């Protein structure tokens, strides 16, 4: 993304789209031109190749040139991330959340990231969905009962096996490794929303108690201003007030969840927006409010899911997405080559990633004697 504002008072936003067009948008000009020569009036559908230096647009205010754009086809695969953070809200319909007057921050993330309009939870009530996101299977659980102990494969153990870490950070949980059913009353922490605790222990697929963390452990990292200290995969679980579970109305629930994310995760979101940090924020829900029925393979249980970060294309996407697709995407994005449960047979989400082509963009404001502004675009 390029931004510039000088005497010409022009702001430019620019990126390479998946079919090799340099897209830019400013107050005076909007254009989409092919940059992979030879160009044709119909555009370019081939892989971008190294082109040396060429002018790709010359208008009344700016001239844009591209230099040494190297070949790459990352658009069809999940990028490799250093960090992924997933946060879950409770029991609301996706369109209700997006359109709620108080969903200001969620709407900001959705409008500046990838919003999936055909996203579905898999079960009712809550707990099976958390288990499906974590292990690719509901483990035979069809209610919110606790406690449970499982010994099956899961994404946390998969990451541990390749030297990476997964941690869950639960708001209002009193201490690391806590195994109780709840804490802090109806609005507090509830184990049914914490999938990792069910695998806590010693064994082939078990994970240590140190991976079952309080939310204060997350804020301790965030307060340093260095999100590089986060594990490869972070699960953030708000309490039952802040996730919208106990709200008096759909709008109130959406507003509370949105406000909480803005207050607690905006720093990480800002970190994600720099593509060189190779980090992703996933905002989603466990299930809808049951108004659309059960998921039948194509419809029902409609939820909001948003991907946000510097490697994410901006827009709305209508491809079918379930918890299993999100799980598979997290696995692939963190370098896992073995997959758990139903993620084996479900595809990752591959249509929302920006090309990660190394390139230099030179912008020469017309009529100025300044040296051209050179920007290295490592995550366009």
N, C-alpha and C positions, 0 to 999 in steps of 0.2 A: 504494500500500500504506500503510495506516494502522497505527501501533503506539502503544499507550498503556498505561501501567501506573501507577496511583496507589493511593489508599486502597481502591478497589474491587477492585484486583488482577486487572484484566481486560485481556487482550490482544486486540486486534481486527485482523483482516486484511481489507481490503475492496478491491473493484475492480468495474468495470463489465464484464459479459460481452457477447458479440457480439449478443445479442438484447434488450439493454436492461434487464437485471436487475442490481440492485445486490446483490452477493454479499458476505456477511461471515461470519466464523467466529470464535467465541471459546469460552472454556471453559464458558459458561453457555447460549449460544444458538447455534443454527445455522439460518439462514433464507435463502431466496431470494425476493425480492419484486420485482414490476415497479415501475419508477419513472416510466415514461412515461405520464402520464394520458391518457385514462381507463384505469385499471387494471381488469383482469378476473381472475377466478379462474384462467383458463387461461394467464395470463402475457401478455407483450407481445412481438409479433413485428415491430413497426414500428420505423423509425429513431428513435433518441432525439431528442427535440426540446427546445427551451429551455423550462424549466418554472418559472422564478422560484424560489420556495422552498417546499418541502413536506417534511413528516416522512415518512420512508420506513420507519422502524421505531422502535417504542418498546417496550422490554422491561424486565426487572427491574433491569437494570444501566445501560443506555445508551439514549440517543435519537440517531438518525442522521437528518440532514437533508441534502438536496441542493439546491444553489443554482446557477442559471444554467448548466445543463448544455447546452452548445451541440451542434448537430446534427453528425453525422459518421458516415462509413461506411468507416473505414480498414481494417476487418477483412478485406475481400476483396482488398486490394492489399498488396504488400510495402512496409513503411515505408521512408522514406529515411534511410539511415544515414550518419553521419560516418566511422565506422570499422567494418570487418569484419576479423576475424582467424580464419583457418582453420588447424587443426593436424591432422596425419595420423599415425595409428599404422599398424602393419604386420601384415597377414596373420592376422587373428583373427576368429572368428565373433562376431556381435553379442551374442547371448545369453550366450556365454561371458564376454565382457568385462564385461557389466553385472552378472553374478552372481558373478564372481570375488571371493573374500574380500578380496583386497587392492585392489580397485577403489574404494576409499573416496571419492576425490575425483571420479572420473568419475560414480559413482553419485549423489553430491551434486548435480553439475551436471544430471544426467538427471532427478533427482527434483524439481529446482527450475526446470527448463526444459522444453523440448519434446523428448521422445525418440521417434524414429521407429522403430517396430517392424517396418516393412516396407521397410527401406532396403537397397539393393543396389549393390554395385560392378558394373562392366561387363565386366571382363576378368581374365584370369590371364596372365602374372604381374603384378608390381607396376607397371612403368613405363607401360604403356598407360593405366592408370587415372589417373595423375598428368597425363598429356597430355590425357586426356578432360576432366578437371576444369578444366584450364587453357585449352584451346582448343576443346573440343567435338568432338574427333576424336582418334583414336589416331595420326594422321599416318602410318599404314601400319606402325607399330611393333607387333610382337606378342611381343617378348622384352625382356630387360633390357640389351641391347647399348648401348654408348656409344662414341664421341660421335655426336650427330646435330645437324644444323642445319636449321631450318625457317624459312620466310618467309611463313607463313600467318597469318590473323588470330588474335588471342588476347586474353584479358581484360586483360592488362597494357597492351598497346598501345591497346586501346579506351579505357581509363581515361586514358592519357596524352593521347589525342586530345581529351578534354574537360577537360583541365587538372588531372587527378587523378593520383595515384601508386599503383602497385602495387610492393611489394618482397617478396622471399623472403628469410627469415632461416634459414640452415642451420647447425645445430650442428656443430662441429668443422671446418667449412670454413675454410681457413687465411687467406684474404684476400678482400676484395671483388672480384668479377669473376672469381673462380677458375673455370677451365674443365677442370681435371683430372678423371680418372675417379673418384678416391677420395682420401681423406686420413685418416690415423689408424688404419689397419688395419681389420680386419673389423667392429669395433664403431663405427667412425668415420663420417665423411661419405662418401656415395656419390652420384654424379651422377645415377644412374637415378631418384633420389627428388626431383630438383630440375628441375621442368619448365621454369622460366624461362630457365635457362642455354642452352637450345637455341634461343632467339630472341635471344640477346645479340649485339649488333652494330649496324651502321648499315644502314638500308634501310626500306622502306615499313612493314613490320610488325615491325621489330626494336626492341629496347629497350636502353637504355644499361647498361653494366657496373655502374653505381652502384646499379641495382635488384637486383643479385645480391649480397646482403649476408651477412655472418657473423652468427651468433646473438649475438655480443657487441654488435653494433650495436643489436639489439633490447633487450638488457639495459641498455645505456646510456640508452635512452629510458625504460625501465621504472624505472630507479633514480632518475630525477628525480621520480617520482610523478605525472607529467603525461602521461597516455596520449594526450592531444590531439596530441602530437608524432608519433604513428604515421602512416603513410600511410593512404590510404583503404582499401586492401586489403593485409593482411599475410598471407603464408604462413609458417608456422613449421614447420620440418622437424627433428625430433630426430635424433640419430645412431642408428645401427643397434642400439645397446644400449637406449637410452631409448625408442625407438619400439616395442620388443618384438620386433623382427625376429629377434634372435639368442638369445632367451630359451629356457631348457630345457623349458618347459611353457607351456600356454595360460594357466594361472593366474599364473605368474611373469611372463609377457609383459604381461598386463593390469595387474598390480600395478605393474610398472615404469613403464609408460606413464602410468598414473593418478597415481603418485607424482611423476613428472616434471612433469606438467601442474600439479599442486598446488603444487609448489615454484617453478615458473617462470612460470605464467600466472594464478595466483589473483589477483594484483593487477589484471590486466586484467579478469578475470571480475568482480571487485568494482566496477570502473569501469563495466562493462556493466550492472550491476544497477540503476544509477541511470538511469531512462528519459530524463532530460534530456540525458544524454551521447550518446544515439542511437548506441549501439555494440552489436555482436553478436559473440559467440564461437561458432564452429562446431568441434565435436570430432567427428572421423570417422576412417575407415580407408580405406586404398587398396583392400583386398580381404579376403575371409575366408580361412580356412585350407584351402580347397578341399573341405571336408567336405560342402558342400551342392551341389556341381556348378557348372556355368556358369550365368550369368544367362540365362534363356530368354524374357525379356519380362515375366514375372510372378513367378518364383521363382528361387532359386539365388543364390550369392555374397552371402549375407546379412551385413551389417555393422552396426556401431553408428554412428548419427549423432545428435548432440545439438545443438540450438540453445539458447543461454543468453543472457539479457539482460533488461533492464527492459521491453522491448517484446514479449517472448515470453510466450505463455500457458503455464502449467504443465500438463503432462499427457503421456499417451502417445497417439501418433497412428498410425493404421494405413494411411494413404494411401501408395500406392506412391511411393518416392523413389529416384532414382538420382543418379549424379554429374552427369548433365546437368540434372536439376532443381535441384540445389544450385548449379551454375554459373549457371543462369538466374536463380535467386533472388539471387545475389551481384550479377549485372549489374543487375537491376531495382532492388535496394536501394541501389546506388551511382549511380543516375541514368542508366544507359546505355539508350539507345533502339535501338541496333543490337546485334545478338547474333552470337556466333561459333559456327561449326560447328552441331552438333546442338541447341544451346540455342535456335536459331530455332524449332524444331518441338517443343520441350519446354516445359511450363508451369512457372512459378515456384511455390514453395510459399506458399500464401496462407491456409491455415487455422489458423495458429498465432500470429497477431499480436493483441495487445491493442489495443482502441480507444485512440486518442490524442486523447481529447476533453478540451478545457479545461474544468475544473469546480472547484467548491469544495465540500468535504464538511465539514459542521459536526457535531461530536460533543459532546453535552452529557451528561456523566455525571450520572445522576439523583441528586437529593438533595444535590448539591454547589453551592456558591455561586460557584465559579470561573467566569470567562468561558468561553464555549465554545471548544474547540480547533478552529481553522480550518486545514485542510490543502489546499493546491493540488495537485490530482492531474493532472499534465501527461502522464502516460504510463500510464494505468490499463488 
